[in-house]
């Protein structure tokens, strides 16, 4: 079964990462590298990437006439932003939930678990009409 796993980050927490020590950053990056390597070795990871921060993001919304409104960053009221994603092909829902739990435990400042929210979305088979789900 294929899943998209999304890791959100609190915008304030993202901004606070600039104050992390080099060791804290390296610990977090190594954790992600090791987890990605394990999922790749197991044949579970189809794709995954960490995204640039809110400063490199644009939000596009159209007005009633179809004219785009393009703003820098997420919506002002947004508290969380998408930090990264994985496309996984795993044997079961239990396995993807196990991996999502590990992702949520990614080390934060001082190596403490970040407890980051992680969303898990099933990807329907291509021959299934998602409008009929």
OpenMM code with the backbone's topology and positions (N, CA, C; nanometers):
from openmm import Vec3, app, unit

residues = "UNK UNK UNK UNK UNK UNK UNK UNK UNK UNK UNK UNK UNK UNK UNK UNK UNK UNK UNK UNK UNK UNK UNK UNK UNK UNK UNK UNK UNK UNK UNK UNK UNK UNK UNK UNK UNK UNK UNK UNK UNK UNK UNK UNK UNK UNK UNK UNK UNK UNK UNK UNK UNK UNK UNK UNK UNK UNK UNK UNK UNK UNK UNK UNK UNK UNK UNK UNK UNK UNK UNK UNK UNK UNK UNK UNK UNK UNK UNK UNK UNK UNK UNK UNK UNK UNK UNK UNK UNK UNK UNK UNK UNK UNK UNK UNK UNK UNK UNK UNK UNK UNK UNK UNK UNK UNK UNK UNK UNK UNK UNK UNK UNK UNK UNK UNK UNK UNK UNK UNK UNK UNK UNK UNK UNK UNK UNK UNK UNK UNK UNK UNK UNK".split()
positions = [
    Vec3(0.0855, -0.1180, 0.0000),
    Vec3(0.0000, 0.0000, 0.0000),
    Vec3(0.0893, 0.1232, 0.0000),
    Vec3(0.0518, 0.2223, -0.0783),
    Vec3(0.1298, 0.3455, -0.0866),
    Vec3(0.0681, 0.4526, 0.0022),
    Vec3(0.1578, 0.5300, 0.0633),
    Vec3(0.1168, 0.6387, 0.1517),
    Vec3(0.2036, 0.7609, 0.1268),
    Vec3(0.1433, 0.8768, 0.1479),
    Vec3(0.2201, 1.0006, 0.1550),
    Vec3(0.2255, 1.0385, 0.3025),
    Vec3(0.3454, 1.0573, 0.3518),
    Vec3(0.3671, 1.0939, 0.4915),
    Vec3(0.4197, 1.2370, 0.4932),
    Vec3(0.3483, 1.3241, 0.5629),
    Vec3(0.3811, 1.4661, 0.5659),
    Vec3(0.4278, 1.5051, 0.7053),
    Vec3(0.5390, 1.5764, 0.7122),
    Vec3(0.5907, 1.6250, 0.8397),
    Vec3(0.5695, 1.7754, 0.8456),
    Vec3(0.4931, 1.8181, 0.9433),
    Vec3(0.4679, 1.9601, 0.9624),
    Vec3(0.5670, 2.0155, 1.0644),
    Vec3(0.5899, 2.1435, 1.0581),
    Vec3(0.6759, 2.2099, 1.1569),
    Vec3(0.6052, 2.3354, 1.2040),
    Vec3(0.6151, 2.3600, 1.3306),
    Vec3(0.5646, 2.4835, 1.3870),
    Vec3(0.6520, 2.5970, 1.3340),
    Vec3(0.5908, 2.7039, 1.2812),
    Vec3(0.6683, 2.8122, 1.2216),
    Vec3(0.7664, 2.8727, 1.3213),
    Vec3(0.7226, 2.8916, 1.4441),
    Vec3(0.8131, 2.9478, 1.5459),
    Vec3(0.9294, 2.8524, 1.5702),
    Vec3(0.8986, 2.7225, 1.5773),
    Vec3(1.0038, 2.6231, 1.5963),
    Vec3(1.1021, 2.6225, 1.4805),
    Vec3(1.0482, 2.6386, 1.3592),
    Vec3(1.1342, 2.6455, 1.2399),
    Vec3(1.2291, 2.7651, 1.2529),
    Vec3(1.1728, 2.8806, 1.2907),
    Vec3(1.2555, 3.0002, 1.3068),
    Vec3(1.3592, 2.9816, 1.4172),
    Vec3(1.3204, 2.9098, 1.5239),
    Vec3(1.4108, 2.8878, 1.6374),
    Vec3(1.5281, 2.7966, 1.6020),
    Vec3(1.5154, 2.7189, 1.4941),
    Vec3(1.6243, 2.6286, 1.4560),
    Vec3(1.7538, 2.7041, 1.4286),
    Vec3(1.7437, 2.8325, 1.3975),
    Vec3(1.8655, 2.9107, 1.3730),
    Vec3(1.9499, 2.9230, 1.5002),
    Vec3(1.8895, 2.8982, 1.6159),
    Vec3(1.9648, 2.9064, 1.7418),
    Vec3(2.0184, 2.7702, 1.7869),
    Vec3(1.9860, 2.6633, 1.7123),
    Vec3(2.0358, 2.5308, 1.7488),
    Vec3(2.1870, 2.5240, 1.7311),
    Vec3(2.2497, 2.4417, 1.8106),
    Vec3(2.3932, 2.4188, 1.7953),
    Vec3(2.4188, 2.3342, 1.6707),
    Vec3(2.5420, 2.3362, 1.6236),
    Vec3(2.5794, 2.2520, 1.5095),
    Vec3(2.5552, 2.1050, 1.5418),
    Vec3(2.5834, 2.0653, 1.6677),
    Vec3(2.5620, 1.9265, 1.7088),
    Vec3(2.4142, 1.8892, 1.7008),
    Vec3(2.3250, 1.9805, 1.7459),
    Vec3(2.1810, 1.9536, 1.7401),
    Vec3(2.1356, 1.9371, 1.5958),
    Vec3(2.1840, 2.0244, 1.5078),
    Vec3(2.1459, 2.0151, 1.3667),
    Vec3(2.1982, 1.8843, 1.3072),
    Vec3(2.3232, 1.8503, 1.3369),
    Vec3(2.3815, 1.7286, 1.2822),
    Vec3(2.3075, 1.6051, 1.3335),
    Vec3(2.2672, 1.6056, 1.4606),
    Vec3(2.1926, 1.4929, 1.5173),
    Vec3(2.0613, 1.4734, 1.4433),
    Vec3(1.9896, 1.5827, 1.4190),
    Vec3(1.8617, 1.5740, 1.3478),
    Vec3(1.8819, 1.5268, 1.2035),
    Vec3(1.9805, 1.5840, 1.1346),
    Vec3(2.0069, 1.5438, 0.9964),
    Vec3(2.0493, 1.3971, 0.9890),
    Vec3(2.1320, 1.3523, 1.0836),
    Vec3(2.1771, 1.2132, 1.0834),
    Vec3(2.0606, 1.1176, 1.1083),
    Vec3(1.9708, 1.1557, 1.1985),
    Vec3(1.8517, 1.0765, 1.2256),
    Vec3(1.7724, 1.0565, 1.0965),
    Vec3(1.7476, 1.1662, 1.0244),
    Vec3(1.6701, 1.1591, 0.9004),
    Vec3(1.7438, 1.0773, 0.7946),
    Vec3(1.8754, 1.0978, 0.7834),
    Vec3(1.9540, 1.0217, 0.6861),
    Vec3(1.9466, 0.8724, 0.7140),
    Vec3(1.9607, 0.8348, 0.8423),
    Vec3(1.9569, 0.6940, 0.8804),
    Vec3(1.8193, 0.6330, 0.8537),
    Vec3(1.7137, 0.7047, 0.8907),
    Vec3(1.5784, 0.6541, 0.8686),
    Vec3(1.5504, 0.6393, 0.7189),
    Vec3(1.5884, 0.7395, 0.6404),
    Vec3(1.5683, 0.7323, 0.4950),
    Vec3(1.6469, 0.6165, 0.4346),
    Vec3(1.7696, 0.5949, 0.4823),
    Vec3(1.8515, 0.4845, 0.4312),
    Vec3(1.7862, 0.3503, 0.4642),
    Vec3(1.7326, 0.3369, 0.5849),
    Vec3(1.6647, 0.2125, 0.6242),
    Vec3(1.5423, 0.1868, 0.5366),
    Vec3(1.4608, 0.2904, 0.5160),
    Vec3(1.3399, 0.2728, 0.4344),
    Vec3(1.3759, 0.2420, 0.2893),
    Vec3(1.4838, 0.3028, 0.2386),
    Vec3(1.5296, 0.2751, 0.1025),
    Vec3(1.5790, 0.1315, 0.0916),
    Vec3(1.6595, 0.0884, 0.1882),
    Vec3(1.7112, -0.0490, 0.1897),
    Vec3(1.5978, -0.1505, 0.1942),
    Vec3(1.4917, -0.1193, 0.2691),
    Vec3(1.3767, -0.2087, 0.2800),
    Vec3(1.2844, -0.2022, 0.1587),
    Vec3(1.3145, -0.1128, 0.0642),
    Vec3(1.2311, -0.0983, -0.0546),
    Vec3(1.1002, -0.0255, -0.0278),
    Vec3(1.0943, 0.0477, 0.0837),
    Vec3(0.9706, 0.1164, 0.1223),
    Vec3(0.9654, 0.2614, 0.0748),
    Vec3(1.0798, 0.3251, 0.0603),
    Vec3(1.0814, 0.4673, 0.0263),
    Vec3(1.0882, 0.4852, -0.1243),
    Vec3(0.9830, 0.5445, -0.1790),
    Vec3(0.9805, 0.5747, -0.3211),
    Vec3(1.0362, 0.7140, -0.3471),
    Vec3(1.0090, 0.8057, -0.2551),
    Vec3(1.0566, 0.9433, -0.2695),
    Vec3(1.0435, 1.0117, -0.1344),
    Vec3(1.1292, 1.1062, -0.1085),
    Vec3(1.1187, 1.1854, 0.0132),
    Vec3(1.2137, 1.3018, 0.0065),
    Vec3(1.1750, 1.4106, 0.0689),
    Vec3(1.2601, 1.5291, 0.0662),
    Vec3(1.2198, 1.6255, 0.1766),
    Vec3(1.3184, 1.6919, 0.2339),
    Vec3(1.2925, 1.8023, 0.3253),
    Vec3(1.2723, 1.9281, 0.2426),
    Vec3(1.1829, 2.0123, 0.2845),
    Vec3(1.1509, 2.1328, 0.2087),
    Vec3(1.2202, 2.2553, 0.2680),
    Vec3(1.2372, 2.3580, 0.1865),
    Vec3(1.2916, 2.4847, 0.2339),
    Vec3(1.1918, 2.5476, 0.3306),
    Vec3(1.2397, 2.6371, 0.4117),
    Vec3(1.1566, 2.6980, 0.5154),
    Vec3(1.0521, 2.7947, 0.4634),
    Vec3(0.9719, 2.8475, 0.5555),
    Vec3(0.8620, 2.9371, 0.5190),
    Vec3(0.9065, 3.0588, 0.4380),
    Vec3(1.0295, 3.1033, 0.4560),
    Vec3(1.0785, 3.2188, 0.3819),
    Vec3(1.0917, 3.1944, 0.2329),
    Vec3(1.0979, 3.0674, 0.1935),
    Vec3(1.1107, 3.0328, 0.0518),
    Vec3(0.9781, 2.9863, -0.0073),
    Vec3(0.8710, 3.0063, 0.0657),
    Vec3(0.7398, 2.9570, 0.0238),
    Vec3(0.6547, 3.0693, -0.0342),
    Vec3(0.5689, 3.0345, -0.1264),
    Vec3(0.4698, 3.1273, -0.1819),
    Vec3(0.3322, 3.0642, -0.1661),
    Vec3(0.2323, 3.1467, -0.1446),
    Vec3(0.0941, 3.1006, -0.1412),
    Vec3(0.0209, 3.1672, -0.2568),
    Vec3(-0.0498, 3.0867, -0.3346),
    Vec3(-0.1234, 3.1366, -0.4500),
    Vec3(-0.2716, 3.1112, -0.4271),
    Vec3(-0.3511, 3.2153, -0.4450),
    Vec3(-0.4964, 3.2038, -0.4358),
    Vec3(-0.5555, 3.2956, -0.5415),
    Vec3(-0.6643, 3.2538, -0.6025),
    Vec3(-0.7251, 3.3383, -0.7051),
    Vec3(-0.8388, 3.4206, -0.6479),
    Vec3(-0.8576, 3.5352, -0.7110),
    Vec3(-0.9745, 3.6193, -0.6808),
    Vec3(-1.0908, 3.5672, -0.7642),
    Vec3(-1.2072, 3.6226, -0.7430),
    Vec3(-1.3264, 3.5807, -0.8160),
    Vec3(-1.3110, 3.5843, -0.9664),
    Vec3(-1.2291, 3.6775, -1.0176),
    Vec3(-1.2113, 3.6892, -1.1624),
    Vec3(-1.0994, 3.5997, -1.2154),
    Vec3(-1.0420, 3.5184, -1.1287),
    Vec3(-0.9354, 3.4291, -1.1708),
    Vec3(-0.7965, 3.4886, -1.1603),
    Vec3(-0.7873, 3.6154, -1.1249),
    Vec3(-0.6577, 3.6822, -1.1090),
    Vec3(-0.5865, 3.6250, -0.9855),
    Vec3(-0.4590, 3.5869, -1.0002),
    Vec3(-0.3900, 3.5285, -0.8848),
    Vec3(-0.3459, 3.6345, -0.7836),
    Vec3(-0.3542, 3.5956, -0.6570),
    Vec3(-0.2961, 3.6728, -0.5477),
    Vec3(-0.1806, 3.5878, -0.4977),
    Vec3(-0.0587, 3.6384, -0.5103),
    Vec3(0.0598, 3.5626, -0.4719),
    Vec3(0.1253, 3.6339, -0.3543),
    Vec3(0.1392, 3.5608, -0.2434),
    Vec3(0.2011, 3.6185, -0.1243),
    Vec3(0.3211, 3.5342, -0.0835),
    Vec3(0.4147, 3.5974, -0.0173),
    Vec3(0.5306, 3.5262, 0.0353),
    Vec3(0.4897, 3.4483, 0.1592),
    Vec3(0.5426, 3.3270, 0.1710),
    Vec3(0.5207, 3.2462, 0.2897),
    Vec3(0.3808, 3.1883, 0.2973),
    Vec3(0.3536, 3.1235, 0.4107),
    Vec3(0.2205, 3.0647, 0.4310),
    Vec3(0.1192, 3.1742, 0.4640),
    Vec3(-0.0087, 3.1339, 0.4695),
    Vec3(-0.1101, 3.2298, 0.5132),
    Vec3(-0.0683, 3.2864, 0.6487),
    Vec3(-0.0950, 3.4153, 0.6755),
    Vec3(-0.0509, 3.4772, 0.8014),
    Vec3(-0.1003, 3.4038, 0.9260),
    Vec3(-0.2196, 3.3462, 0.9198),
    Vec3(-0.2725, 3.2774, 1.0378),
    Vec3(-0.2190, 3.1355, 1.0540),
    Vec3(-0.1352, 3.0908, 0.9596),
    Vec3(-0.0814, 2.9553, 0.9648),
    Vec3(0.0174, 2.9420, 1.0790),
    Vec3(-0.0016, 2.8396, 1.1584),
    Vec3(0.0909, 2.8126, 1.2685),
    Vec3(0.1927, 2.7054, 1.2299),
    Vec3(0.1567, 2.6200, 1.1360),
    Vec3(0.2463, 2.5130, 1.0947),
    Vec3(0.2675, 2.5173, 0.9441),
    Vec3(0.3838, 2.4703, 0.9035),
    Vec3(0.4184, 2.4644, 0.7615),
    Vec3(0.4678, 2.3240, 0.7299),
    Vec3(0.4579, 2.2856, 0.6048),
    Vec3(0.5056, 2.1555, 0.5613),
    Vec3(0.6581, 2.1580, 0.5587),
    Vec3(0.7203, 2.0673, 0.6335),
    Vec3(0.8658, 2.0629, 0.6430),
    Vec3(0.9269, 1.9611, 0.5473),
    Vec3(0.8525, 1.8564, 0.5167),
    Vec3(0.9035, 1.7537, 0.4276),
    Vec3(0.7992, 1.6474, 0.4038),
    Vec3(0.8304, 1.5571, 0.3103),
    Vec3(0.7354, 1.4512, 0.2804),
    Vec3(0.8087, 1.3260, 0.2347),
    Vec3(0.7404, 1.2141, 0.2456),
    Vec3(0.7866, 1.0855, 0.1974),
    Vec3(0.6729, 1.0217, 0.1189),
    Vec3(0.7052, 0.9552, 0.0108),
    Vec3(0.6116, 0.8668, -0.0578),
    Vec3(0.6635, 0.7258, -0.0286),
    Vec3(0.5822, 0.6484, 0.0438),
    Vec3(0.6245, 0.5165, 0.0895),
    Vec3(0.5345, 0.4088, 0.0313),
    Vec3(0.5923, 0.2932, 0.0086),
    Vec3(0.5171, 0.1754, -0.0338),
    Vec3(0.5490, 0.0669, 0.0683),
    Vec3(0.4574, 0.0457, 0.1614),
    Vec3(0.4810, -0.0450, 0.2738),
    Vec3(0.3794, -0.1598, 0.2717),
    Vec3(0.4076, -0.2607, 0.3506),
    Vec3(0.3244, -0.3805, 0.3527),
    Vec3(0.1908, -0.3596, 0.4223),
    Vec3(0.1845, -0.2635, 0.5144),
    Vec3(0.0617, -0.2505, 0.5932),
    Vec3(0.0481, -0.1106, 0.6518),
    Vec3(-0.0734, -0.0805, 0.6947),
    Vec3(-0.0961, 0.0464, 0.7647),
    Vec3(-0.0165, 0.0489, 0.8947),
    Vec3(-0.0049, -0.0637, 0.9610),
    Vec3(0.0716, -0.0693, 1.0856),
    Vec3(0.2156, -0.0235, 1.0631),
    Vec3(0.2751, -0.0669, 0.9504),
    Vec3(0.4135, -0.0295, 0.9214),
    Vec3(0.4261, 0.1202, 0.8967),
    Vec3(0.3369, 0.1790, 0.8194),
    Vec3(0.3481, 0.3221, 0.7924),
    Vec3(0.3267, 0.4019, 0.9210),
    Vec3(0.2398, 0.3546, 1.0094),
    Vec3(0.2192, 0.4248, 1.1372),
    Vec3(0.3422, 0.4118, 1.2268),
    Vec3(0.4099, 0.2982, 1.2198),
    Vec3(0.5357, 0.2817, 1.2935),
    Vec3(0.6398, 0.3819, 1.2432),
    Vec3(0.6520, 0.3938, 1.1108),
    Vec3(0.7485, 0.4880, 1.0533),
    Vec3(0.7106, 0.6320, 1.0856),
    Vec3(0.5828, 0.6653, 1.0794),
    Vec3(0.5382, 0.8014, 1.1124),
    Vec3(0.5698, 0.8345, 1.2581),
    Vec3(0.5567, 0.7369, 1.3458),
    Vec3(0.5907, 0.7578, 1.4865),
    Vec3(0.7390, 0.7885, 1.5012),
    Vec3(0.8217, 0.7146, 1.4298),
    Vec3(0.9662, 0.7405, 1.4356),
    Vec3(0.9995, 0.8787, 1.3802),
    Vec3(0.9317, 0.9173, 1.2728),
    Vec3(0.9546, 1.0510, 1.2163),
    Vec3(0.9181, 1.1577, 1.3192),
    Vec3(0.8070, 1.1388, 1.3891),
    Vec3(0.7632, 1.2346, 1.4901),
    Vec3(0.8653, 1.2492, 1.6033),
    Vec3(0.9437, 1.1449, 1.6257),
    Vec3(1.0447, 1.1469, 1.7315),
    Vec3(1.1769, 1.2079, 1.6867),
    Vec3(1.1816, 1.2633, 1.5658),
    Vec3(1.3039, 1.3256, 1.5160),
    Vec3(1.3623, 1.4173, 1.6234),
    Vec3(1.4945, 1.4101, 1.6456),
    Vec3(1.5544, 1.4916, 1.7514),
    Vec3(1.5425, 1.6405, 1.7235),
    Vec3(1.5140, 1.7143, 1.8286),
    Vec3(1.5097, 1.8594, 1.8230),
    Vec3(1.6270, 1.9167, 1.9000),
    Vec3(1.6086, 2.0346, 1.9535),
    Vec3(1.7138, 2.1021, 2.0294),
    Vec3(1.7553, 2.0165, 2.1478),
    Vec3(1.8835, 2.0104, 2.1709),
    Vec3(1.9432, 1.9305, 2.2784),
    Vec3(1.9128, 1.7811, 2.2635),
    Vec3(1.8767, 1.7383, 2.1424),
    Vec3(1.8517, 1.5979, 2.1172),
    Vec3(1.7193, 1.5457, 2.1690),
    Vec3(1.6381, 1.6350, 2.2227),
    Vec3(1.5072, 1.5939, 2.2740),
    Vec3(1.4148, 1.5612, 2.1570),
    Vec3(1.3257, 1.4607, 2.1726),
    Vec3(1.2310, 1.4296, 2.0641),
    Vec3(1.1476, 1.5525, 2.0291),
    Vec3(1.1316, 1.5765, 1.8986),
    Vec3(1.0570, 1.6955, 1.8561),
    Vec3(0.9065, 1.6768, 1.8685),
    Vec3(0.8600, 1.5513, 1.8658),
    Vec3(0.7157, 1.5227, 1.8714),
    Vec3(0.6389, 1.6022, 1.7659),
    Vec3(0.6985, 1.6114, 1.6484),
    Vec3(0.6428, 1.6855, 1.5363),
    Vec3(0.5193, 1.6151, 1.4817),
    Vec3(0.4118, 1.6901, 1.4496),
    Vec3(0.2954, 1.6261, 1.3879),
    Vec3(0.3328, 1.5652, 1.2523),
    Vec3(0.2850, 1.4448, 1.2290),
    Vec3(0.3108, 1.3746, 1.1036),
    Vec3(0.1770, 1.3232, 1.0519),
    Vec3(0.1424, 1.3614, 0.9294),
    Vec3(0.0178, 1.3153, 0.8676),
    Vec3(0.0474, 1.1964, 0.7774),
    Vec3(-0.0448, 1.1007, 0.7757),
    Vec3(-0.0335, 0.9832, 0.6902),
    Vec3(-0.1559, 0.9801, 0.5997),
    Vec3(-0.1316, 0.9837, 0.4698),
    Vec3(-0.2401, 0.9825, 0.3706),
    Vec3(-0.2240, 0.8611, 0.2809),
    Vec3(-0.3261, 0.7771, 0.2725),
    Vec3(-0.3231, 0.6646, 0.1790),
    Vec3(-0.3307, 0.7189, 0.0369),
    Vec3(-0.2556, 0.6572, -0.0529),
    Vec3(-0.2601, 0.6923, -0.1950),
    Vec3(-0.3379, 0.5821, -0.2646),
    Vec3(-0.4556, 0.6137, -0.3169),
    Vec3(-0.5361, 0.5097, -0.3836),
    Vec3(-0.4658, 0.4573, -0.5078),
    Vec3(-0.4943, 0.3322, -0.5408),
    Vec3(-0.4436, 0.2765, -0.6657),
    Vec3(-0.4886, 0.3651, -0.7805),
    Vec3(-0.4088, 0.3718, -0.8842),
    Vec3(-0.4374, 0.4591, -0.9975),
    Vec3(-0.5679, 0.4251, -1.0674),
    Vec3(-0.6115, 0.3007, -1.0605),
    Vec3(-0.7333, 0.2631, -1.1307),
    Vec3(-0.8585, 0.2856, -1.0459),
    Vec3(-0.8429, 0.3431, -0.9273),
    Vec3(-0.9571, 0.3737, -0.8417),
    Vec3(-0.9940, 0.5212, -0.8622),
    Vec3(-1.1199, 0.5486, -0.8820),
    Vec3(-1.1671, 0.6859, -0.8960),
    Vec3(-1.1783, 0.7476, -0.7563),
    Vec3(-1.0896, 0.8438, -0.7210),
    Vec3(-1.0909, 0.9006, -0.5860),
    Vec3(-1.2224, 0.9716, -0.5537),
    Vec3(-1.2979, 1.0113, -0.6542),
    Vec3(-1.4264, 1.0773, -0.6291),
    Vec3(-1.5318, 0.9797, -0.5791),
    Vec3(-1.5056, 0.8510, -0.5958),
    Vec3(-1.6018, 0.7501, -0.5512),
    Vec3(-1.5625, 0.6894, -0.4165),
    Vec3(-1.4560, 0.7376, -0.3558),
    Vec3(-1.4121, 0.6849, -0.2256),
    Vec3(-1.4978, 0.7389, -0.1146),
] * unit.nanometer
topology = app.Topology()
chain = topology.addChain("A")
for resn in residues:
    res = topology.addResidue(resn, chain)
    for name in ("N", "CA", "C"):
        topology.addAtom(name, app.Element.getBySymbol(name[0]), res)
